[in-house]
Amino acid sequence: MSSFETGIAVPGGRVVRAGAVEGVGVRADRTRRGVLSAMMAAQLADFAARGVPLAVLHASEPTIYGRFGYGSAALGKTLRLSRPAARLHERVPAAGDVRLLTPEEAVREIPALYRRIGPARPGMIERPELWWPISHDRYVAPDGGRLVAVHSGPDGDDGFVVYATISRRSFESPDHGAVLDVHDLHGVSPAARAALWRFLLSVDLVSAVHARHRPVDEPVAAMLTDHRHAATLAVEDDLWLRPVDVPAALAARSYRAAAPVVVAVADRLLTANTGHYEVGPDGVRRTGAAAELALDVDTLGMLYLGQWSATALAETGRLEVRDAGAPARADELFTTVTAPWCGTHF
């Protein structure tokens, strides 16, 4: 298994250290022997020893990671925009310019532009130097198959999109338009992102624009003159999160105005986390007070970035309610205005 250290944005705007788990596997002739459990426990202990308060991953098999304390913390939607019917509304900002980069420019310029955009939304991560050659450079190289376009606004370059052109032509349908498959789209502002969508929808001989794992609250449909031409094909788990140091993780994020709530957290792998915590807009502290809500650490991971409400988690049995008014207070405390989203594959 492998991981790298990065920073992740949490509610309130802070960037917190996190271990990004990028590869987990057991040799086929050594499965069902506890090898995975031992490796996961060793990795979590290492994160804890190094003072890394959070661990994150993208799950190839979602049923695996809950037992190691990971919870589905951010979702992503798959969009399909039909062309040529999908057109942006006349009131959508149209300032600035979009240009295509050469492969050499894409390798050289996009890392700095991503740093300028920054982890602007809960769940977004920093991309360390080791990430780029593996997950970006080889795909935008001349033989990589992906194109890169950059938007420039009044203050210079402020957004980019990485996409591939997939032919749908066949012997029976030689005039069938291509699909633009969006792999990476980020912008400093809504105007920059809108300009990139405008560019994608302006490419000739295209029948559709397809984008997977976009923010669930991205208002692409509202940009169109007819929102029916923006279809949400799926909503899937995007980022999984595991609090490694529960008090440090809880203290790192901010909370909205509501009366505090006492939460009992159970963690069977990192037992130092097990305890009662009073969470409120003024901060977090361990307490001996009776718990009003009780949950396992994987459920805390689901709650942490604001994707899931305490009420929903209680209704599904993931969270035990010991005070009837506590879920509503927790909803207000943990809610975020912007839906969490990672936006980086690793």
Secondary structure, DSSP 8 states (H G I E B T S, - for coil): -EEEEEEEE-TTS-EEEEEEEEE----GGGTTSSHHHHHHHHHHHHHHHTT--EEEE--SSTTTGGGGT-EEEEEEEEEEEETTT--B-TTS---SEEEE--HHHHHHHHHHHHHHH-S-STT-B---TTHHIIIIIHHHSTTT-EEEEEEEETTEEEEEEEEEEE----SS-TT--EEEEEEEEEESSHHHHHHHHHHHHH-TTEEEEEEEEEETT--HHHHBSSGGGEEEEEEEEEEEEEESSHHHHHHHS---SS--EEEEEE-SSSGGG-EEEEEETTEEEE--S--SEEEEHHHHHHHHTSSS-HHHHHHTTSEEESSTTHHHHHHHHH--SS--------
